């Protein structure tokens, strides 16, 4: 089915039949090195996880975005893009899917714990300033958060779900 004719009403039934020819076209058109730049293995895993996601109504827009992302590289050769442009396209089409819906399935973004730490560290500093005068203060907010997020990142990397 042509990706241009997909809409929110028929994406659930036609997603796999639309994506499979696009994936096979990418495989035949590009070398292994170019597919690695696209993170092709992660994309195929993302396709399978989107296909099996329940309820399907929550990931309809994500499916359309993923098809647009794949079709973008069929229209324009990968060699025309540098790594920064590919990262921007991933941020536009793929990362919202991971952040909104697939985080529960083990997907995560690289170094996301660092951004959380930047927000939690001032809280720990304020608590240390007020409580640290009277008691020995251990950063109770940021340390458990860092351990949890780094552990999730390691698990996601082992399962090839780290973006």
Secondary structure in CASP SS format (residue, H / E / C, confidence):
PFRMAT SS
TARGET T0000
AUTHOR 0000-0000-0000
METHOD secondary structure of the structure
MODEL  1
X C 1.00
X C 1.00
X H 1.00
X H 1.00
X H 1.00
X C 1.00
X C 1.00
X C 1.00
X C 1.00
X C 1.00
X H 1.00
X H 1.00
X H 1.00
X H 1.00
X H 1.00
X H 1.00
X H 1.00
X H 1.00
X H 1.00
X H 1.00
X H 1.00
X H 1.00
X H 1.00
X H 1.00
X H 1.00
X H 1.00
X H 1.00
X H 1.00
X H 1.00
X C 1.00
X C 1.00
X H 1.00
X H 1.00
X H 1.00
X H 1.00
X H 1.00
X H 1.00
X H 1.00
X C 1.00
X H 1.00
X H 1.00
X H 1.00
X H 1.00
X H 1.00
X H 1.00
X H 1.00
X H 1.00
X H 1.00
X H 1.00
X H 1.00
X H 1.00
X H 1.00
X C 1.00
X C 1.00
X C 1.00
X H 1.00
X H 1.00
X H 1.00
X H 1.00
X H 1.00
X H 1.00
X H 1.00
X H 1.00
X H 1.00
X H 1.00
X H 1.00
X H 1.00
X H 1.00
X H 1.00
X H 1.00
X H 1.00
X H 1.00
X H 1.00
X H 1.00
X H 1.00
X C 1.00
X C 1.00
X H 1.00
X H 1.00
X H 1.00
X C 1.00
X C 1.00
X H 1.00
X H 1.00
X H 1.00
X H 1.00
X H 1.00
X H 1.00
X H 1.00
X H 1.00
X H 1.00
X H 1.00
X H 1.00
X C 1.00
X H 1.00
X H 1.00
X H 1.00
X H 1.00
X H 1.00
X H 1.00
X C 1.00
X H 1.00
X H 1.00
X H 1.00
X H 1.00
X C 1.00
X C 1.00
X E 1.00
X C 1.00
X C 1.00
X C 1.00
X H 1.00
X H 1.00
X H 1.00
X H 1.00
X H 1.00
X H 1.00
X H 1.00
X H 1.00
X H 1.00
X H 1.00
X H 1.00
X H 1.00
X H 1.00
X H 1.00
X H 1.00
X H 1.00
X H 1.00
X H 1.00
X H 1.00
X H 1.00
X C 1.00
X C 1.00
X C 1.00
X C 1.00
X C 1.00
X C 1.00
X C 1.00
X C 1.00
X C 1.00
X C 1.00
X H 1.00
X H 1.00
X H 1.00
X H 1.00
X H 1.00
X H 1.00
X H 1.00
X H 1.00
X H 1.00
X H 1.00
X H 1.00
X H 1.00
X H 1.00
X H 1.00
X H 1.00
X H 1.00
X H 1.00
X C 1.00
X C 1.00
X C 1.00
X E 1.00
X C 1.00
END
